[in-house]
Amino acid sequence: MTDARFAYLSACHSAAPGEELADEVISVASAFQLCGYRQVIGSLWTVDDRMGPLLAAEVYRHLAAPGTPPAAVALHRAIGVLREHPRYRDPLFWGSVIHHGL
């Protein structure tokens, strides 16, 4: 796939490597990169069901803004917004969501 640019994987553990091949770091997110996606956002552990959609909406809001930032910057800004929410200040909520790619 030559024009794949961005994938947002909202499933839990989508960026966590498997346990069967300890010497290989293969996850759903890295598999997307191997398939040609240049930037992938995924989660290392379980994400709160109410927080996930809020974070995704913020990421896409930043990506849709004029002068669209790279996905990593959009994720960083979205997490900053989420950290202002009284319920999601604890890093256990937002710390699992990571960016893979350029």
VMD Tcl script that draws the C-alpha trace (Angstrom):
set ca {
  {0.00 0.00 0.00}
  {1.86 3.08 -1.17}
  {-0.49 5.86 -0.08}
  {-1.23 4.66 3.48}
  {-0.39 7.46 5.85}
  {-2.18 7.15 9.18}
  {-3.98 4.54 11.28}
  {-5.60 5.16 14.67}
  {-6.05 1.84 16.45}
  {-8.49 2.35 19.29}
  {-8.43 -1.27 20.47}
  {-6.70 -2.05 23.75}
  {-3.19 -3.59 23.53}
  {-2.90 -2.71 19.83}
  {0.67 -1.46 20.31}
  {1.69 -4.10 22.87}
  {4.08 -6.77 21.61}
  {3.06 -10.41 21.86}
  {4.49 -12.78 24.44}
  {5.12 -15.75 22.17}
  {8.11 -14.24 20.32}
  {10.02 -12.49 23.09}
  {12.90 -11.49 20.81}
  {10.63 -9.82 18.23}
  {8.65 -6.66 18.82}
  {5.58 -7.38 16.74}
  {2.26 -5.77 17.55}
  {-0.83 -4.85 15.60}
  {0.55 -1.29 15.33}
  {3.91 -2.46 14.01}
  {2.12 -4.78 11.57}
  {0.30 -1.74 10.18}
  {3.68 -0.09 9.66}
  {4.99 -3.18 7.90}
  {1.95 -2.92 5.60}
  {2.93 0.63 4.66}
  {1.22 2.96 7.13}
  {3.72 5.70 7.97}
  {2.12 6.76 11.28}
  {0.17 4.58 13.69}
  {-1.36 5.37 17.07}
  {-2.07 2.43 19.36}
  {-2.33 1.43 23.01}
  {0.06 -0.57 25.18}
  {-2.59 -1.60 27.70}
  {-6.31 -1.40 28.40}
  {-7.84 2.01 27.74}
  {-10.81 3.35 29.69}
  {-13.93 2.94 27.53}
  {-15.04 6.52 28.19}
  {-11.60 8.06 27.64}
  {-10.83 6.35 24.33}
  {-13.40 8.23 22.22}
  {-12.47 11.55 23.87}
  {-8.81 11.08 23.00}
  {-9.57 9.95 19.44}
  {-11.84 12.97 18.89}
  {-9.09 15.30 20.11}
  {-6.46 13.68 17.89}
  {-8.68 14.00 14.82}
  {-9.61 17.57 15.77}
  {-5.93 18.49 15.77}
  {-5.31 16.63 12.53}
  {-8.18 18.51 10.86}
  {-6.91 21.93 11.92}
  {-5.25 24.28 9.42}
  {-1.54 23.53 9.13}
  {-2.16 19.93 10.14}
  {0.53 18.72 12.55}
  {2.10 15.27 12.30}
  {0.14 12.56 14.10}
  {2.68 12.46 16.95}
  {2.14 16.17 17.61}
  {-1.64 15.77 17.36}
  {-1.48 12.94 19.92}
  {0.73 15.01 22.21}
  {-1.68 17.96 22.06}
  {-4.71 15.70 22.54}
  {-3.15 14.12 25.63}
  {-2.48 17.63 26.96}
  {-6.19 18.42 26.62}
  {-7.15 15.12 28.23}
  {-4.82 15.73 31.18}
  {-6.83 18.86 32.00}
  {-9.94 16.69 32.50}
  {-10.34 15.98 36.24}
  {-11.06 12.28 35.65}
  {-8.09 11.58 33.34}
  {-5.15 13.33 35.01}
  {-3.57 10.03 36.11}
  {-1.01 8.73 33.59}
  {-2.60 5.26 33.79}
  {-5.36 6.64 31.58}
  {-3.36 8.32 28.80}
  {0.14 6.87 29.21}
  {-0.62 3.74 27.22}
  {-1.42 5.54 23.97}
  {1.68 5.83 21.80}
  {2.69 6.86 18.30}
  {4.72 4.68 15.91}
  {6.30 6.15 12.82}
  {7.81 9.22 11.26}
}
mol new
graphics top color blue
foreach p $ca { graphics top sphere $p radius 0.5 }
foreach p [lrange $ca 0 end-1] q [lrange $ca 1 end] { graphics top cylinder $p $q radius 0.2 }
display resetview
